[in-house]
Amino acid sequence: MLNNIGLPGLLLIAVVVLVLFGRGKISSLMGEVGKGITAFKKGVSDGSKELEDGSDHARDVTPADAEKDKA
């Protein structure tokens, strides 16, 4: 279904998203996506370190920013 969108289709989608959400909302969303990717990479590296170390205890790897948002 999405095999033949092409560059013009992607540009049209980008323009529609920009018009609907605005530049400020998209930039804040991309910032949150970046934080999520960073947290995911940290979790993966911490998990692989734990597997290498052989430790069996669980620990909280929630970013500090997420805990502030919950309160």
mmCIF file as Biopython writes it, N, C-alpha, C and O atoms, coordinates in Angstrom:
data_model
#
loop_
_atom_site.group_PDB
_atom_site.id
_atom_site.type_symbol
_atom_site.label_atom_id
_atom_site.label_alt_id
_atom_site.label_comp_id
_atom_site.label_asym_id
_atom_site.label_entity_id
_atom_site.label_seq_id
_atom_site.pdbx_PDB_ins_code
_atom_site.Cartn_x
_atom_site.Cartn_y
_atom_site.Cartn_z
_atom_site.occupancy
_atom_site.B_iso_or_equiv
_atom_site.auth_seq_id
_atom_site.auth_asym_id
_atom_site.pdbx_PDB_model_num
ATOM 1   N N  . MET A ? 1  ? 0.823  -1.189  0.000  1.0 0.0 1  A 1 
ATOM 2   C CA . MET A ? 1  ? 0.000  0.000   0.000  1.0 0.0 1  A 1 
ATOM 3   C C  . MET A ? 1  ? 0.869  1.256   0.000  1.0 0.0 1  A 1 
ATOM 4   O O  . MET A ? 1  ? 0.590  2.194   -0.746 1.0 0.0 1  A 1 
ATOM 5   N N  . LEU A ? 2  ? 1.914  1.288   0.823  1.0 0.0 2  A 1 
ATOM 6   C CA . LEU A ? 2  ? 2.766  2.469   0.914  1.0 0.0 2  A 1 
ATOM 7   C C  . LEU A ? 2  ? 4.050  2.307   0.108  1.0 0.0 2  A 1 
ATOM 8   O O  . LEU A ? 2  ? 5.028  3.008   0.367  1.0 0.0 2  A 1 
ATOM 9   N N  . ASN A ? 3  ? 4.066  1.416   -0.840 1.0 0.0 3  A 1 
ATOM 10  C CA . ASN A ? 3  ? 5.279  1.140   -1.600 1.0 0.0 3  A 1 
ATOM 11  C C  . ASN A ? 3  ? 5.641  2.249   -2.569 1.0 0.0 3  A 1 
ATOM 12  O O  . ASN A ? 3  ? 6.824  2.442   -2.850 1.0 0.0 3  A 1 
ATOM 13  N N  . ASN A ? 4  ? 4.682  2.978   -3.086 1.0 0.0 4  A 1 
ATOM 14  C CA . ASN A ? 4  ? 4.983  3.960   -4.118 1.0 0.0 4  A 1 
ATOM 15  C C  . ASN A ? 4  ? 4.484  5.359   -3.746 1.0 0.0 4  A 1 
ATOM 16  O O  . ASN A ? 4  ? 3.815  6.011   -4.547 1.0 0.0 4  A 1 
ATOM 17  N N  . ILE A ? 5  ? 4.808  5.823   -2.531 1.0 0.0 5  A 1 
ATOM 18  C CA . ILE A ? 5  ? 4.444  7.190   -2.140 1.0 0.0 5  A 1 
ATOM 19  C C  . ILE A ? 5  ? 5.346  8.176   -2.869 1.0 0.0 5  A 1 
ATOM 20  O O  . ILE A ? 5  ? 4.856  9.119   -3.490 1.0 0.0 5  A 1 
ATOM 21  N N  . GLY A ? 6  ? 6.644  7.973   -2.802 1.0 0.0 6  A 1 
ATOM 22  C CA . GLY A ? 6  ? 7.587  8.845   -3.502 1.0 0.0 6  A 1 
ATOM 23  C C  . GLY A ? 6  ? 7.841  10.146  -2.769 1.0 0.0 6  A 1 
ATOM 24  O O  . GLY A ? 6  ? 7.210  10.436  -1.752 1.0 0.0 6  A 1 
ATOM 25  N N  . LEU A ? 7  ? 8.764  10.918  -3.292 1.0 0.0 7  A 1 
ATOM 26  C CA . LEU A ? 7  ? 9.151  12.186  -2.684 1.0 0.0 7  A 1 
ATOM 27  C C  . LEU A ? 7  ? 8.022  13.214  -2.696 1.0 0.0 7  A 1 
ATOM 28  O O  . LEU A ? 7  ? 7.814  13.879  -1.681 1.0 0.0 7  A 1 
ATOM 29  N N  . PRO A ? 8  ? 7.283  13.374  -3.795 1.0 0.0 8  A 1 
ATOM 30  C CA . PRO A ? 8  ? 6.180  14.362  -3.758 1.0 0.0 8  A 1 
ATOM 31  C C  . PRO A ? 8  ? 5.119  14.029  -2.709 1.0 0.0 8  A 1 
ATOM 32  O O  . PRO A ? 8  ? 4.571  14.924  -2.066 1.0 0.0 8  A 1 
ATOM 33  N N  . GLY A ? 9  ? 4.839  12.763  -2.545 1.0 0.0 9  A 1 
ATOM 34  C CA . GLY A ? 9  ? 3.860  12.362  -1.535 1.0 0.0 9  A 1 
ATOM 35  C C  . GLY A ? 9  ? 4.342  12.641  -0.127 1.0 0.0 9  A 1 
ATOM 36  O O  . GLY A ? 9  ? 3.572  13.096  0.719  1.0 0.0 9  A 1 
ATOM 37  N N  . LEU A ? 10 ? 5.618  12.370  0.129  1.0 0.0 10 A 1 
ATOM 38  C CA . LEU A ? 10 ? 6.179  12.651  1.449  1.0 0.0 10 A 1 
ATOM 39  C C  . LEU A ? 10 ? 6.193  14.146  1.742  1.0 0.0 10 A 1 
ATOM 40  O O  . LEU A ? 10 ? 5.910  14.565  2.864  1.0 0.0 10 A 1 
ATOM 41  N N  . LEU A ? 11 ? 6.523  14.951  0.730  1.0 0.0 11 A 1 
ATOM 42  C CA . LEU A ? 11 ? 6.502  16.401  0.912  1.0 0.0 11 A 1 
ATOM 43  C C  . LEU A ? 11 ? 5.090  16.911  1.187  1.0 0.0 11 A 1 
ATOM 44  O O  . LEU A ? 11 ? 4.903  17.793  2.025  1.0 0.0 11 A 1 
ATOM 45  N N  . LEU A ? 12 ? 4.114  16.372  0.499  1.0 0.0 12 A 1 
ATOM 46  C CA . LEU A ? 12 ? 2.726  16.755  0.732  1.0 0.0 12 A 1 
ATOM 47  C C  . LEU A ? 12 ? 2.291  16.403  2.154  1.0 0.0 12 A 1 
ATOM 48  O O  . LEU A ? 12 ? 1.626  17.200  2.815  1.0 0.0 12 A 1 
ATOM 49  N N  . ILE A ? 13 ? 2.664  15.221  2.623  1.0 0.0 13 A 1 
ATOM 50  C CA . ILE A ? 13 ? 2.335  14.808  3.987  1.0 0.0 13 A 1 
ATOM 51  C C  . ILE A ? 13 ? 3.003  15.737  4.996  1.0 0.0 13 A 1 
ATOM 52  O O  . ILE A ? 13 ? 2.377  16.131  5.980  1.0 0.0 13 A 1 
ATOM 53  N N  . ALA A ? 14 ? 4.278  16.095  4.761  1.0 0.0 14 A 1 
ATOM 54  C CA . ALA A ? 14 ? 5.001  16.989  5.666  1.0 0.0 14 A 1 
ATOM 55  C C  . ALA A ? 14 ? 4.340  18.361  5.731  1.0 0.0 14 A 1 
ATOM 56  O O  . ALA A ? 14 ? 4.230  18.939  6.812  1.0 0.0 14 A 1 
ATOM 57  N N  . VAL A ? 15 ? 3.900  18.889  4.598  1.0 0.0 15 A 1 
ATOM 58  C CA . VAL A ? 15 ? 3.240  20.196  4.568  1.0 0.0 15 A 1 
ATOM 59  C C  . VAL A ? 15 ? 1.908  20.133  5.312  1.0 0.0 15 A 1 
ATOM 60  O O  . VAL A ? 15 ? 1.584  21.050  6.067  1.0 0.0 15 A 1 
ATOM 61  N N  . VAL A ? 16 ? 1.146  19.087  5.114  1.0 0.0 16 A 1 
ATOM 62  C CA . VAL A ? 16 ? -0.146 18.951  5.796  1.0 0.0 16 A 1 
ATOM 63  C C  . VAL A ? 16 ? 0.054  18.874  7.304  1.0 0.0 16 A 1 
ATOM 64  O O  . VAL A ? 16 ? -0.677 19.514  8.060  1.0 0.0 16 A 1 
ATOM 65  N N  . VAL A ? 17 ? 1.041  18.095  7.748  1.0 0.0 17 A 1 
ATOM 66  C CA . VAL A ? 17 ? 1.321  17.982  9.184  1.0 0.0 17 A 1 
ATOM 67  C C  . VAL A ? 17 ? 1.759  19.327  9.742  1.0 0.0 17 A 1 
ATOM 68  O O  . VAL A ? 17 ? 1.334  19.708  10.833 1.0 0.0 17 A 1 
ATOM 69  N N  . LEU A ? 18 ? 2.596  20.051  9.018  1.0 0.0 18 A 1 
ATOM 70  C CA . LEU A ? 18 ? 3.059  21.364  9.466  1.0 0.0 18 A 1 
ATOM 71  C C  . LEU A ? 18 ? 1.894  22.344  9.580  1.0 0.0 18 A 1 
ATOM 72  O O  . LEU A ? 18 ? 1.831  23.121  10.532 1.0 0.0 18 A 1 
ATOM 73  N N  . VAL A ? 19 ? 0.982  22.316  8.629  1.0 0.0 19 A 1 
ATOM 74  C CA . VAL A ? 19 ? -0.169 23.216  8.664  1.0 0.0 19 A 1 
ATOM 75  C C  . VAL A ? 19 ? -1.101 22.851  9.816  1.0 0.0 19 A 1 
ATOM 76  O O  . VAL A ? 19 ? -1.619 23.738  10.494 1.0 0.0 19 A 1 
ATOM 77  N N  . LEU A ? 20 ? -1.317 21.565  10.041 1.0 0.0 20 A 1 
ATOM 78  C CA . LEU A ? 20 ? -2.240 21.141  11.095 1.0 0.0 20 A 1 
ATOM 79  C C  . LEU A ? 20 ? -1.709 21.422  12.499 1.0 0.0 20 A 1 
ATOM 80  O O  . LEU A ? 20 ? -2.455 21.890  13.360 1.0 0.0 20 A 1 
ATOM 81  N N  . PHE A ? 21 ? -0.443 21.145  12.735 1.0 0.0 21 A 1 
ATOM 82  C CA . PHE A ? 21 ? 0.083  21.215  14.095 1.0 0.0 21 A 1 
ATOM 83  C C  . PHE A ? 21 ? 0.903  22.469  14.376 1.0 0.0 21 A 1 
ATOM 84  O O  . PHE A ? 21 ? 1.011  22.867  15.536 1.0 0.0 21 A 1 
ATOM 85  N N  . GLY A ? 22 ? 1.469  23.089  13.393 1.0 0.0 22 A 1 
ATOM 86  C CA . GLY A ? 22 ? 2.287  24.279  13.620 1.0 0.0 22 A 1 
ATOM 87  C C  . GLY A ? 22 ? 3.714  23.919  13.986 1.0 0.0 22 A 1 
ATOM 88  O O  . GLY A ? 22 ? 4.000  22.809  14.435 1.0 0.0 22 A 1 
ATOM 89  N N  . ARG A ? 23 ? 4.612  24.890  13.785 1.0 0.0 23 A 1 
ATOM 90  C CA . ARG A ? 23 ? 6.034  24.640  13.978 1.0 0.0 23 A 1 
ATOM 91  C C  . ARG A ? 23 ? 6.382  24.389  15.447 1.0 0.0 23 A 1 
ATOM 92  O O  . ARG A ? 23 ? 7.210  23.527  15.742 1.0 0.0 23 A 1 
ATOM 93  N N  . GLY A ? 24 ? 5.766  25.121  16.362 1.0 0.0 24 A 1 
ATOM 94  C CA . GLY A ? 24 ? 6.073  24.973  17.788 1.0 0.0 24 A 1 
ATOM 95  C C  . GLY A ? 24 ? 5.704  23.606  18.325 1.0 0.0 24 A 1 
ATOM 96  O O  . GLY A ? 24 ? 6.466  22.997  19.075 1.0 0.0 24 A 1 
ATOM 97  N N  . LYS A ? 25 ? 4.549  23.135  17.945 1.0 0.0 25 A 1 
ATOM 98  C CA . LYS A ? 25 ? 4.085  21.832  18.425 1.0 0.0 25 A 1 
ATOM 99  C C  . LYS A ? 25 ? 4.952  20.706  17.863 1.0 0.0 25 A 1 
ATOM 100 O O  . LYS A ? 25 ? 5.252  19.744  18.569 1.0 0.0 25 A 1 
ATOM 101 N N  . ILE A ? 26 ? 5.351  20.820  16.611 1.0 0.0 26 A 1 
ATOM 102 C CA . ILE A ? 26 ? 6.175  19.781  15.994 1.0 0.0 26 A 1 
ATOM 103 C C  . ILE A ? 26 ? 7.568  19.763  16.619 1.0 0.0 26 A 1 
ATOM 104 O O  . ILE A ? 26 ? 8.121  18.689  16.853 1.0 0.0 26 A 1 
ATOM 105 N N  . SER A ? 27 ? 8.147  20.942  16.895 1.0 0.0 27 A 1 
ATOM 106 C CA . SER A ? 27 ? 9.480  20.966  17.494 1.0 0.0 27 A 1 
ATOM 107 C C  . SER A ? 27 ? 9.460  20.402  18.904 1.0 0.0 27 A 1 
ATOM 108 O O  . SER A ? 27 ? 10.400 19.707  19.293 1.0 0.0 27 A 1 
ATOM 109 N N  . SER A ? 28 ? 8.424  20.677  19.679 1.0 0.0 28 A 1 
ATOM 110 C CA . SER A ? 28 ? 8.346  20.094  21.025 1.0 0.0 28 A 1 
ATOM 111 C C  . SER A ? 28 ? 8.122  18.586  20.946 1.0 0.0 28 A 1 
ATOM 112 O O  . SER A ? 28 ? 8.646  17.836  21.769 1.0 0.0 28 A 1 
ATOM 113 N N  . LEU A ? 29 ? 7.355  18.146  19.970 1.0 0.0 29 A 1 
ATOM 114 C CA . LEU A ? 29 ? 7.140  16.716  19.789 1.0 0.0 29 A 1 
ATOM 115 C C  . LEU A ? 29 ? 8.438  16.006  19.415 1.0 0.0 29 A 1 
ATOM 116 O O  . LEU A ? 29 ? 8.720  14.921  19.923 1.0 0.0 29 A 1 
ATOM 117 N N  . MET A ? 30 ? 9.224  16.611  18.534 1.0 0.0 30 A 1 
ATOM 118 C CA . MET A ? 30 ? 10.507 16.014  18.143 1.0 0.0 30 A 1 
ATOM 119 C C  . MET A ? 30 ? 11.475 15.981  19.323 1.0 0.0 30 A 1 
ATOM 120 O O  . MET A ? 30 ? 12.276 15.054  19.438 1.0 0.0 30 A 1 
ATOM 121 N N  . GLY A ? 31 ? 11.409 16.976  20.196 1.0 0.0 31 A 1 
ATOM 122 C CA . GLY A ? 31 ? 12.227 16.966  21.405 1.0 0.0 31 A 1 
ATOM 123 C C  . GLY A ? 31 ? 11.870 15.794  22.303 1.0 0.0 31 A 1 
ATOM 124 O O  . GLY A ? 31 ? 12.751 15.140  22.862 1.0 0.0 31 A 1 
ATOM 125 N N  . GLU A ? 32 ? 10.578 15.531  22.440 1.0 0.0 32 A 1 
ATOM 126 C CA . GLU A ? 32 ? 10.127 14.392  23.252 1.0 0.0 32 A 1 
ATOM 127 C C  . GLU A ? 32 ? 10.534 13.060  22.614 1.0 0.0 32 A 1 
ATOM 128 O O  . GLU A ? 32 ? 10.899 12.113  23.310 1.0 0.0 32 A 1 
ATOM 129 N N  . VAL A ? 33 ? 10.465 13.003  21.288 1.0 0.0 33 A 1 
ATOM 130 C CA . VAL A ? 33 ? 10.899 11.786  20.589 1.0 0.0 33 A 1 
ATOM 131 C C  . VAL A ? 33 ? 12.391 11.552  20.824 1.0 0.0 33 A 1 
ATOM 132 O O  . VAL A ? 33 ? 12.817 10.418  21.043 1.0 0.0 33 A 1 
ATOM 133 N N  . GLY A ? 34 ? 13.177 12.615  20.779 1.0 0.0 34 A 1 
ATOM 134 C CA . GLY A ? 34 ? 14.608 12.503  21.039 1.0 0.0 34 A 1 
ATOM 135 C C  . GLY A ? 34 ? 14.895 12.011  22.443 1.0 0.0 34 A 1 
ATOM 136 O O  . GLY A ? 34 ? 15.775 11.173  22.636 1.0 0.0 34 A 1 
ATOM 137 N N  . LYS A ? 35 ? 14.160 12.525  23.433 1.0 0.0 35 A 1 
ATOM 138 C CA . LYS A ? 35 ? 14.325 12.065  24.810 1.0 0.0 35 A 1 
ATOM 139 C C  . LYS A ? 35 ? 13.960 10.586  24.933 1.0 0.0 35 A 1 
ATOM 140 O O  . LYS A ? 35 ? 14.619 9.832   25.650 1.0 0.0 35 A 1 
ATOM 141 N N  . GLY A ? 36 ? 12.912 10.184  24.232 1.0 0.0 36 A 1 
ATOM 142 C CA . GLY A ? 36 ? 12.496 8.779   24.269 1.0 0.0 36 A 1 
ATOM 143 C C  . GLY A ? 36 ? 13.540 7.861   23.657 1.0 0.0 36 A 1 
ATOM 144 O O  . GLY A ? 36 ? 13.813 6.783   24.185 1.0 0.0 36 A 1 
ATOM 145 N N  . ILE A ? 37 ? 14.119 8.284   22.551 1.0 0.0 37 A 1 
ATOM 146 C CA . ILE A ? 37 ? 15.160 7.475   21.907 1.0 0.0 37 A 1 
ATOM 147 C C  . ILE A ? 37 ? 16.376 7.366   22.810 1.0 0.0 37 A 1 
ATOM 148 O O  . ILE A ? 37 ? 16.971 6.294   22.927 1.0 0.0 37 A 1 
ATOM 149 N N  . THR A ? 38 ? 16.753 8.478   23.453 1.0 0.0 38 A 1 
ATOM 150 C CA . THR A ? 38 ? 17.891 8.467   24.370 1.0 0.0 38 A 1 
ATOM 151 C C  . THR A ? 38 ? 17.630 7.530   25.550 1.0 0.0 38 A 1 
ATOM 152 O O  . THR A ? 38 ? 18.508 6.760   25.940 1.0 0.0 38 A 1 
ATOM 153 N N  . ALA A ? 39 ? 16.425 7.594   26.116 1.0 0.0 39 A 1 
ATOM 154 C CA . ALA A ? 39 ? 16.084 6.712   27.236 1.0 0.0 39 A 1 
ATOM 155 C C  . ALA A ? 39 ? 16.078 5.251   26.796 1.0 0.0 39 A 1 
ATOM 156 O O  . ALA A ? 39 ? 16.504 4.376   27.549 1.0 0.0 39 A 1 
ATOM 157 N N  . PHE A ? 40 ? 15.601 4.985   25.595 1.0 0.0 40 A 1 
ATOM 158 C CA . PHE A ? 40 ? 15.583 3.614   25.083 1.0 0.0 40 A 1 
ATOM 159 C C  . PHE A ? 40 ? 17.002 3.076   24.924 1.0 0.0 40 A 1 
ATOM 160 O O  . PHE A ? 40 ? 17.293 1.948   25.321 1.0 0.0 40 A 1 
ATOM 161 N N  . LYS A ? 41 ? 17.890 3.896   24.335 1.0 0.0 41 A 1 
ATOM 162 C CA . LYS A ? 41 ? 19.277 3.472   24.155 1.0 0.0 41 A 1 
ATOM 163 C C  . LYS A ? 41 ? 19.951 3.224   25.497 1.0 0.0 41 A 1 
ATOM 164 O O  . LYS A ? 41 ? 20.709 2.266   25.649 1.0 0.0 41 A 1 
ATOM 165 N N  . LYS A ? 42 ? 19.672 4.095   26.478 1.0 0.0 42 A 1 
ATOM 166 C CA . LYS A ? 42 ? 20.248 3.917   27.811 1.0 0.0 42 A 1 
ATOM 167 C C  . LYS A ? 42 ? 19.733 2.627   28.442 1.0 0.0 42 A 1 
ATOM 168 O O  . LYS A ? 42 ? 20.499 1.887   29.058 1.0 0.0 42 A 1 
ATOM 169 N N  . GLY A ? 43 ? 18.467 2.362   28.295 1.0 0.0 43 A 1 
ATOM 170 C CA . GLY A ? 43 ? 17.897 1.134   28.845 1.0 0.0 43 A 1 
ATOM 171 C C  . GLY A ? 43 ? 18.476 -0.108  28.209 1.0 0.0 43 A 1 
ATOM 172 O O  . GLY A ? 43 ? 18.741 -1.098  28.891 1.0 0.0 43 A 1 
ATOM 173 N N  . VAL A ? 44 ? 18.675 -0.059  26.900 1.0 0.0 44 A 1 
ATOM 174 C CA . VAL A ? 44 ? 19.253 -1.213  26.202 1.0 0.0 44 A 1 
ATOM 175 C C  . VAL A ? 44 ? 20.687 -1.436  26.658 1.0 0.0 44 A 1 
ATOM 176 O O  . VAL A ? 44 ? 21.083 -2.572  26.920 1.0 0.0 44 A 1 
ATOM 177 N N  . SER A ? 45 ? 21.476 -0.360  26.757 1.0 0.0 45 A 1 
ATOM 178 C CA . SER A ? 45 ? 22.870 -0.524  27.177 1.0 0.0 45 A 1 
ATOM 179 C C  . SER A ? 45 ? 22.958 -0.971  28.632 1.0 0.0 45 A 1 
ATOM 180 O O  . SER A ? 45 ? 23.809 -1.792  28.974 1.0 0.0 45 A 1 
ATOM 181 N N  . ASP A ? 46 ? 22.085 -0.438  29.499 1.0 0.0 46 A 1 
ATOM 182 C CA . ASP A ? 46 ? 22.076 -0.878  30.891 1.0 0.0 46 A 1 
ATOM 183 C C  . ASP A ? 46 ? 21.655 -2.344  31.005 1.0 0.0 46 A 1 
ATOM 184 O O  . ASP A ? 46 ? 22.193 -3.095  31.819 1.0 0.0 46 A 1 
ATOM 185 N N  . GLY A ? 47 ? 20.694 -2.733  30.184 1.0 0.0 47 A 1 
ATOM 186 C CA . GLY A ? 47 ? 20.251 -4.127  30.199 1.0 0.0 47 A 1 
ATOM 187 C C  . GLY A ? 47 ? 21.336 -5.076  29.738 1.0 0.0 47 A 1 
ATOM 188 O O  . GLY A ? 47 ? 21.509 -6.153  30.308 1.0 0.0 47 A 1 
ATOM 189 N N  . SER A ? 48 ? 22.066 -4.684  28.712 1.0 0.0 48 A 1 
ATOM 190 C CA . SER A ? 48 ? 23.149 -5.556  28.241 1.0 0.0 48 A 1 
ATOM 191 C C  . SER A ? 48 ? 24.276 -5.613  29.264 1.0 0.0 48 A 1 
ATOM 192 O O  . SER A ? 48 ? 24.910 -6.656  29.421 1.0 0.0 48 A 1 
ATOM 193 N N  . LYS A ? 49 ? 24.538 -4.495  29.970 1.0 0.0 49 A 1 
ATOM 194 C CA . LYS A ? 49 ? 25.548 -4.515  31.033 1.0 0.0 49 A 1 
ATOM 195 C C  . LYS A ? 49 ? 25.129 -5.444  32.165 1.0 0.0 49 A 1 
ATOM 196 O O  . LYS A ? 49 ? 25.951 -6.180  32.709 1.0 0.0 49 A 1 
ATOM 197 N N  . GLU A ? 50 ? 23.844 -5.405  32.519 1.0 0.0 50 A 1 
ATOM 198 C CA . GLU A ? 50 ? 23.348 -6.281  33.578 1.0 0.0 50 A 1 
ATOM 199 C C  . GLU A ? 50 ? 23.464 -7.744  33.178 1.0 0.0 50 A 1 
ATOM 200 O O  . GLU A ? 50 ? 23.804 -8.593  34.001 1.0 0.0 50 A 1 
ATOM 201 N N  . LEU A ? 51 ? 23.182 -8.037  31.917 1.0 0.0 51 A 1 
ATOM 202 C CA . LEU A ? 51 ? 23.309 -9.418  31.456 1.0 0.0 51 A 1 
ATOM 203 C C  . LEU A ? 51 ? 24.763 -9.874  31.500 1.0 0.0 51 A 1 
ATOM 204 O O  . LEU A ? 51 ? 25.047 -11.019 31.854 1.0 0.0 51 A 1 
ATOM 205 N N  . GLU A ? 52 ? 25.686 -8.979  31.138 1.0 0.0 52 A 1 
ATOM 206 C CA . GLU A ? 52 ? 27.095 -9.328  31.184 1.0 0.0 52 A 1 
ATOM 207 C C  . GLU A ? 52 ? 27.577 -9.506  32.610 1.0 0.0 52 A 1 
ATOM 208 O O  . GLU A ? 52 ? 28.387 -10.390 32.889 1.0 0.0 52 A 1 
ATOM 209 N N  . ASP A ? 53 ? 27.080 -8.662  33.523 1.0 0.0 53 A 1 
ATOM 210 C CA . ASP A ? 53 ? 27.492 -8.749  34.926 1.0 0.0 53 A 1 
ATOM 211 C C  . ASP A ? 53 ? 26.847 -9.934  35.629 1.0 0.0 53 A 1 
ATOM 212 O O  . ASP A ? 53 ? 27.398 -10.456 36.599 1.0 0.0 53 A 1 
ATOM 213 N N  . GLY A ? 54 ? 25.703 -10.354 35.156 1.0 0.0 54 A 1 
ATOM 214 C CA . GLY A ? 54 ? 25.008 -11.489 35.759 1.0 0.0 54 A 1 
ATOM 215 C C  . GLY A ? 54 ? 24.216 -11.108 36.998 1.0 0.0 54 A 1 
ATOM 216 O O  . GLY A ? 54 ? 23.851 -11.987 37.778 1.0 0.0 54 A 1 
ATOM 217 N N  . SER A ? 55 ? 23.939 -9.821  37.204 1.0 0.0 55 A 1 
ATOM 218 C CA . SER A ? 55 ? 23.172 -9.420  38.378 1.0 0.0 55 A 1 
ATOM 219 C C  . SER A ? 55 ? 21.697 -9.741  38.152 1.0 0.0 55 A 1 
ATOM 220 O O  . SER A ? 55 ? 21.178 -9.628  37.042 1.0 0.0 55 A 1 
ATOM 221 N N  . ASP A ? 56 ? 21.040 -10.141 39.237 1.0 0.0 56 A 1 
ATOM 222 C CA . ASP A ? 56 ? 19.642 -10.563 39.141 1.0 0.0 56 A 1 
ATOM 223 C C  . ASP A ? 56 ? 18.664 -9.544  39.716 1.0 0.0 56 A 1 
ATOM 224 O O  . ASP A ? 56 ? 17.454 -9.744  39.615 1.0 0.0 56 A 1 
ATOM 225 N N  . HIS A ? 57 ? 19.143 -8.473  40.309 1.0 0.0 57 A 1 
ATOM 226 C CA . HIS A ? 57 ? 18.229 -7.513  40.920 1.0 0.0 57 A 1 
ATOM 227 C C  . HIS A ? 57 ? 17.710 -6.524  39.878 1.0 0.0 57 A 1 
ATOM 228 O O  . HIS A ? 57 ? 18.416 -6.150  38.942 1.0 0.0 57 A 1 
ATOM 229 N N  . ALA A ? 58 ? 16.464 -6.115  40.065 1.0 0.0 58 A 1 
ATOM 230 C CA . ALA A ? 58 ? 15.843 -5.153  39.152 1.0 0.0 58 A 1 
ATOM 231 C C  . ALA A ? 58 ? 16.042 -3.750  39.706 1.0 0.0 58 A 1 
ATOM 232 O O  . ALA A ? 58 ? 16.115 -3.556  40.919 1.0 0.0 58 A 1 
ATOM 233 N N  . ARG A ? 59 ? 16.129 -2.772  38.805 1.0 0.0 59 A 1 
ATOM 234 C CA . ARG A ? 59 ? 16.253 -1.400  39.251 1.0 0.0 59 A 1 
ATOM 235 C C  . ARG A ? 59 ? 15.449 -0.501  38.333 1.0 0.0 59 A 1 
ATOM 236 O O  . ARG A ? 59 ? 15.131 -0.865  37.201 1.0 0.0 59 A 1 
ATOM 237 N N  . ASP A ? 60 ? 15.124 0.683   38.842 1.0 0.0 60 A 1 
ATOM 238 C CA . ASP A ? 60 ? 14.311 1.646   38.111 1.0 0.0 60 A 1 
ATOM 239 C C  . ASP A ? 60 ? 15.199 2.447   37.167 1.0 0.0 60 A 1 
ATOM 240 O O  . ASP A ? 60 ? 16.160 3.077   37.608 1.0 0.0 60 A 1 
ATOM 241 N N  . VAL A ? 61 ? 14.883 2.428   35.863 1.0 0.0 61 A 1 
ATOM 242 C CA . VAL A ? 61 ? 15.653 3.178   34.875 1.0 0.0 61 A 1 
ATOM 243 C C  . VAL A ? 61 ? 14.824 4.299   34.253 1.0 0.0 61 A 1 
ATOM 244 O O  . VAL A ? 61 ? 15.146 4.790   33.171 1.0 0.0 61 A 1 
ATOM 245 N N  . THR A ? 62 ? 13.742 4.707   34.951 1.0 0.0 62 A 1 
ATOM 246 C CA . THR A ? 62 ? 12.899 5.787   34.465 1.0 0.0 62 A 1 
ATOM 247 C C  . THR A ? 62 ? 13.678 7.097   34.511 1.0 0.0 62 A 1 
ATOM 248 O O  . THR A ? 62 ? 14.280 7.410   35.538 1.0 0.0 62 A 1 
ATOM 249 N N  . PRO A ? 63 ? 13.681 7.874   33.422 1.0 0.0 63 A 1 
ATOM 250 C CA . PRO A ? 63 ? 14.404 9.152   33.438 1.0 0.0 63 A 1 
ATOM 251 C C  . PRO A ? 63 ? 13.838 10.089  34.496 1.0 0.0 63 A 1 
ATOM 252 O O  . PRO A ? 63 ? 12.650 10.027  34.812 1.0 0.0 63 A 1 
ATOM 253 N N  . ALA A ? 64 ? 14.675 10.947  35.038 1.0 0.0 64 A 1 
ATOM 254 C CA . ALA A ? 64 ? 14.256 11.863  36.096 1.0 0.0 64 A 1 
ATOM 255 C C  . ALA A ? 64 ? 13.171 12.821  35.615 1.0 0.0 64 A 1 
ATOM 256 O O  . ALA A ? 64 ? 12.308 13.213  36.400 1.0 0.0 64 A 1 
ATOM 257 N N  . ASP A ? 65 ? 13.197 13.209  34.330 1.0 0.0 65 A 1 
ATOM 258 C CA . ASP A ? 65 ? 12.189 14.117  33.785 1.0 0.0 65 A 1 
ATOM 259 C C  . ASP A ? 65 ? 10.801 13.491  33.814 1.0 0.0 65 A 1 
ATOM 260 O O  . ASP A ? 65 ? 9.813  14.187  34.049 1.0 0.0 65 A 1 
ATOM 261 N N  . ALA A ? 66 ? 10.718 12.206  33.581 1.0 0.0 66 A 1 
ATOM 262 C CA . ALA A ? 66 ? 9.416  11.527  33.571 1.0 0.0 66 A 1 
ATOM 263 C C  . ALA A ? 66 ? 8.820  11.475  34.967 1.0 0.0 66 A 1 
ATOM 264 O O  . ALA A ? 66 ? 7.600  11.546  35.119 1.0 0.0 66 A 1 
ATOM 265 N N  . GLU A ? 67 ? 9.658  11.353  35.989 1.0 0.0 67 A 1 
ATOM 266 C CA . GLU A ? 67 ? 9.145  11.317  37.358 1.0 0.0 67 A 1 
ATOM 267 C C  . GLU A ? 67 ? 8.579  12.674  37.755 1.0 0.0 67 A 1 
ATOM 268 O O  . GLU A ? 67 ? 7.595  12.736  38.493 1.0 0.0 67 A 1 
ATOM 269 N N  . LYS A ? 68 ? 9.185  13.773  37.276 1.0 0.0 68 A 1 
ATOM 270 C CA . LYS A ? 68 ? 8.682  15.104  37.577 1.0 0.0 68 A 1 
ATOM 271 C C  . LYS A ? 68 ? 7.326  15.323  36.930 1.0 0.0 68 A 1 
ATOM 272 O O  . LYS A ? 68 ? 6.455  15.967  37.514 1.0 0.0 68 A 1 
ATOM 273 N N  . ASP A ? 69 ? 7.139  14.785  35.708 1.0 0.0 69 A 1 
ATOM 274 C CA . ASP A ? 69 ? 5.877  14.974  35.002 1.0 0.0 69 A 1 
ATOM 275 C C  . ASP A ? 69 ? 4.735  14.248  35.683 1.0 0.0 69 A 1 
ATOM 276 O O  . ASP A ? 69 ? 3.591  14.696  35.596 1.0 0.0 69 A 1 
ATOM 277 N N  . LYS A ? 70 ? 5.010  13.133  36.362 1.0 0.0 70 A 1 
ATOM 278 C CA . LYS A ? 70 ? 3.970  12.362  37.029 1.0 0.0 70 A 1 
ATOM 279 C C  . LYS A ? 70 ? 3.431  13.097  38.241 1.0 0.0 70 A 1 
ATOM 280 O O  . LYS A ? 70 ? 2.244  12.992  38.551 1.0 0.0 70 A 1 
ATOM 281 N N  . ALA A ? 71 ? 4.282  13.835  38.926 1.0 0.0 71 A 1 
ATOM 282 C CA . ALA A ? 71 ? 3.873  14.521  40.163 1.0 0.0 71 A 1 
ATOM 283 C C  . ALA A ? 71 ? 3.024  15.731  39.917 1.0 0.0 71 A 1 
ATOM 284 O O  . ALA A ? 71 ? 2.612  16.399  40.865 1.0 0.0 71 A 1 
#
